[in-house]
Structures are given as C-alpha cells and as structure tokens.
Amino acid sequence: MSGDPRRAIARTDLLLADPLLADAHRQVGPVLVKQAVRDAQQLARAGRIEPAAVLYTALAALPVTPTRLRRVINATGVVLHTNLGRAPLSAAAVEAVTAAAGYVDVEYDVATGARARRGRSTLEALRAAVPDAGDVHVVNNGAAALVLAATALAAGREIVVARSEMVEIGDGFRLHELLAGAGARLREVGAANRVHLRDYADAVGPDTGFILKVHPSNYRIEGFTSSVGVAELAGLGVPVVADIGSGLLRPEPLLPDEPDAATWLRDGATIVTASGDKLLGGPQAGLLLGDRDMIETLRRHPIARALRVDKLTLAALEATLRRPVTPTATALHADPVELRERAGKLAARLVASGIAATVTASDGVVGGGSAPGLTLPGWAVRLPAELAAPLRRGMPCVVGRVRDGHLLLDLRCVPSADDETLVEAVEHACS
C-alpha cells in the first residue's frame, strides 16, 4: 500500500487552511467549505479525481452565496416550472427585495412615529391593479388564501362545490382535504363531468358558509360537460368564493380560457382568491380580493396572523404590481421568429466549436397548473442527449428537455443576456 495514491490526499485541516479558500470562508461560511473539501477528498479516495485536484474540485463545487440553492438556466420551455421555483422575479422586484432586507417601515408610520397597517403600500398597489375589489388581503400562498376563507367563513358549516372542481394541486394536496382541515364540511354537487345551477340551488341552505367556484387550471374535462359560471352562482343569495388559481388579474388574449380576477369580481364573486407567483409573475403569495366587509373579516381572523407574508414578499409583490412587465410575461409573449434567430446563432457557435448542434422547432407550455393543453410555438438548440447530465451539474445549472433521443435547449425562458453563458456551459459540458 506504500504506492497507494490515496496517501497523497492532503489532510482536511491543511486544505481548510489553504489561502485559496480564504474568500470562500468569508462568502459562504466554514460549514459549506468543510463539506466541499470532504466531498472532494471522497472523490479522490474513490479514484474519480487525482489527489492533487482535491482543492480545486472543492473550490469549483462551492456556491457563490451562503446557500446550496443553485442558479438555473431554464431551457425546458416551461414558463412556470414548479420544480424551478415557478415565476422568476423581475429586476425591479429583485431590487425591491434587496432594499427591504434591512430595516423598513413595514408596520411603521414615519410621519407620526406610530404603528401602521402592515404592508399598506403593497395593498394600495394591489387595490390599484384590481379596482373592482372593495378591499384586498395577502397571505403566503394560494392554498393559504382558501384555508383562510374556509376557516373564517365556513368553519363548522358547509361549503358547496362541484364534483368536477375537486382538484388536486401540487405535491398531492387535494382540495377537499385542505378545506376539511379548516373545519368545514364539503357539500359536493353535480356529477364528475356535469353540474347545473339547480344542483347548487338544491344544496344551499341555512348551514351554507359559501359556494366555492374553482377553475380547474391544471386539467381539462372534454366531451359531455357543463359547468356554472360565477354570475349565475352569485344569484343564489349566499357568498361565492371563486379561486382563479393562476393569478391573472385582468383578461389576457393569449390565454382566453384562463379566468381573471377583474371579470369574476364584476360577475358577482364575493371573494376571488389567486396566486401571486404564477401568471402575475411575482413572489409566492396568496391574494384575496373582493367585498370590503368580507375581507375585513378574513384579515381580523386569528389564523390570518399565521398566514401573513414577510417584508421581502411584500416588497417583491409591490414592485411586480407597479412594474407589470415581468419575465413571465416576456416568456409568454416571446416572438418565435426571434427565438429561431437566436437558436440559429447559438447552434452556429457550437458547431464552430466542434459540437453537434442543430435548430429544431419546440413547443413550450405555460406550466404551473395554468392553461393545460395550450402550446407556445418556439425554437430550441438540439444537442446530443448525453449532455443533459453534465449541463445539470454545471455552474450555472442548465436544465433542458430530452426528447426523441436528443437534448433540446428551448430558448423561450432564457433571457438573451444569457446566450453567451449558455454557449460556455455547453462547451464546458463537452470538455
């Protein structure tokens, strides 16, 4: 064993004391640095790297910030990719979050020196964005908005909901289980594919807390179907809580089948609930919009405190509302002609580097449980499928889509400013 190269692996304490790791200690802290060194040593012991490469392997594995969350270039063509954090924040929202990271007047009136309503400027921006709402409230996600409504308005009472709208949302959470956990009883009406106004009318009674209207945003029922609109439900004499899900505040011609908050409020919904991190393009948040007295009831309920958002979310949401051009909107409306031109230039660069790259048509999707079945025509760079893994492991991480034995890097969600980074990532993966 005297010739065993593993004996050449430097001790952990010597590696940690190396000057090359000094900046890493300051930037990400000793815990992550020590773990990176140990991981690199293990690679050397397994014979996967040379002992002399341990230090540089550890350096390459370290994040640039004190977190193991990694920046990802989304080349999947899925605009709201749930596993990649759904909507990327706009530059204005990122700037707002940074500014809010210190002390801010989130609950403080600088004019009087007294306590003020939490997040009032964000709420003002939301009211301005949805003038049809009598008042607004913000909680930490869309599911929380429904939980707050069910707890405050229907605990111990019935919620009338169509069987065709008993959705399951991400990670296996089912609507009926969510609402039952809030202490409400669900009164299901209609069949799996059809429901009529008389079904709701027959179910409404003294024990009804509200009628729940849910847009089935993550699936479609086709064929022999029927549903009841908000305007008809609003005439039954009980509150209507309508969940649009996606966060679309106003009509969007590109998404004609997606309901929007303004329209459903004008149709008579008492409360509209929505997400802030989907089509709105902001941070994860749950929006409650509607009747002033009902919103005040929700805001004053004790559980509202447990569901409130922090100052960073308030800052990002306000910036998103005041600066409406978001990366989500840009990706949704990306020009296929421009996407093809960019894909051609990138492929030519890669071919010049000796990499097998071509341009191919690629249909993107909205994702995030929004607009199922809608395709977004676009273009991608087609590469050998074996590049998928090294690109995922690279810095930055590049995630594409493997189809028909090839890796497609769809450019819809890739900012043009990242084109050079994308080329370098592919060249590095090939090397």
Steps between C-alpha positions, in 0.01 A plus 500: 500500500804727513435599136131566555430845348230559760779562750570820306161649591564801722353506851178693555658754734776579250249548217278723712800719584592550134488869398296410192207423729522824698242684287268200512513501881386862500234461232327173583625408847709215644228233496455499122875530440578202722230289335631585152852399604380169645295425188804564281719279721244222463513533122878464515475194725261343249751565224272738312742795524872532561611586858652823371158609372323485836539869584389621158208255492384634837528857376299421187224337704450791735200728445558869445258583784442344845229266371488174313221629280651518153429741222331321209471597135154376409526359147202266538246722326276484811437860602371432854711197588388396849819310578710801400309747718230602251509871413844668499487844656545811290806722543278753679376233744854377570607857568203547732583182694859614546387839625254337742760265647594754765278710725188626317176671598292186446280578804617853584367844411803726460279812511347432842749256650212261574424147392337470157315231305739233384594513131269792426688614187483148354128483571454840334679370190279190495182708536614719213565192285150360572268802543194270493598369845358677803808399697795261481711280724822301448603167656793268438362288210189416302408201715526720810252743345242221471577374850447848645169540316378156611605554863358849535178453302411130518659329803238252627281577199468380141686601188307416181732394217463315170647151477664598172697770686643281778856555386829364624777760507877452516669230706179305556301763690129453432243774525251312716770400748628858516156643577402222739817578695361851545197356680251533214273231355489461124165460327581354159254562218465383140676217324865456414451663161184712531344733753193724470372808682219296655758273664642799687155642577383171651811482722490856634343536844534659844821304563675624185815701567564574134500357150848421373576545130836354398659543159650157413819661375720189501273271297217503246177303476385462142196349332160487671559771758333801661583745777341801666652845478563746781223736384238225536632385837498857632121505464444223755516731800812367673866610478701368206871438549661458157854365460656600167826334607738645248524861616373661180362834617368621165401326173791367293427441127772235482317298768129524413403203718666636814263696726615832643424669830345815356245308291393264778461792743280682250302178458415514869760292685513598867867402533748408228813310603814470288873435506764769470777280360335363187366712215534817707874433489576596860606328822318211663189653657127449531272786397149559639297762313138604541230622734635752751320359805590140412866590452501675838352185658781294350767749598387504864472121537767361740634256239583791268804572718639152433457547125643849457789577268835648591645834395696350210187354342314827549782691331523259205123493452472880503779537246336236279167682512650843431736378224275257309748380235631183662725218374187282496320739264811529283531121471130452425511754218840407359513547122559163324691676222744649751531167680592326175758767417661465845499120478670518160778724629560282805506180293749655257727598788489147638560337162806723457625350829458148363172425679211329320228766526196570283186713521160339550143614561398469864159559658511660842225491763379737769544255791428564866154348467394767250351470151523120459510400135620838375824483301738788442681460164872556530848377410781314670863396452518121460799326654607143581294364790811403699564870568189526720669372817824704484299813421281441805809461718674807360529851640259642414269203479332471159178298482367403159255242370593156363279401206541227237856426609617862489542782750301810411599836643182702450575873503154630599590544868868579445571876502703603198759638745571137598575379145876532547480322836300220336761449227779490759304250710457265205866530401603425859266199517655361180850542639 
